[in-house]
Amino acid sequence: MKSIYESSFISIKYDEKINLLEATWLENTKNMNESQFKSEFLSYVSFANECAYKKVLINETQFHFNRELHIQQWVSSMVHIKLLKKYENAKMAIVYRNEEIQQITVKKMVKEMQLSDITTLYFESKQDAQSWLLEGSIIPSNRKVFLFLNNEFADYSDQVEKKIVSI
């Protein structure tokens, strides 16, 4: 993985051999204000547009910035205007903190983006997310996995607990 951008709020890496773009929000996001969030998100969009990728890993386990409704709407509009074509037929894995409020916020934001051509799974574990992105399967565990496909969410955890799942 090659680091292509790093700030006190986000780290962005890219591996051209496996077409993987990885963005990791950092602990310092608890000190971030709205204009800093927007600037960092636009930096992500800019670097993402420079890479040829088919897999995206967004790690939000350290993300602490409060995404209020107007921020969620802004992110959705930026994705539609500046990034959506890049994501067509991509696989996206989002690793989230195991806190109900963040799960709801992230799900709502992604649903508003209407990413119908993107298979998106939400994971509690970066290891599970990488396994799915790189190997195409999810190893059985007791961790939660949520599927976002065709603009609908489903809890996929029960199926993952029973067998290796390929999506």
C-alpha positions, 0 to 999 in steps of 0.5 A: 500500500502506498500512502497518497495523502495524510493529515491529522484527520485522514490517511488515504492509501492506494494499492494499484496492484489490487486496485484497492483504495483505503481511507482511514479516518483518524482519532483527531476527528474529534477535534475537527470542525465542519470546514475541516471535514469538508476540506478533508472529504474533498481531498479524499474525492480528489485523490480517489478520482486520480486512482483506478480502483475497484475496491474501496475500504473506508475505516471509520472506527476512529471517526468522531466528527458529528455528521449532522443532516446538512453534512450528510446531504452535502456529502451525498451531493459531492459523491453524486457530482464528483465521484459516483462514476468512479465507483460504478461496479465497485465493492465498498467495505465500511468498517464502523465503530460499534456504536448504534448512533454511528451505524444509523448515521453512516447507513442514512448517509450512504442510502441518500447517495443512492449507490445502486451499482455498488455493493457495500458491506458494513463491518465491525472488523477491518480484517473481515472487510479486507477478507471480503474485498480481497478474497471475495468471502466473509469468514464466519464470526459473531461480528455484525455485517450489514449489506447495502445493495440496490439501495436497501439495507439488510443485516447479513450477520446470521448468514455469516455466522453459519458459513463462508459467504461470497457476495 
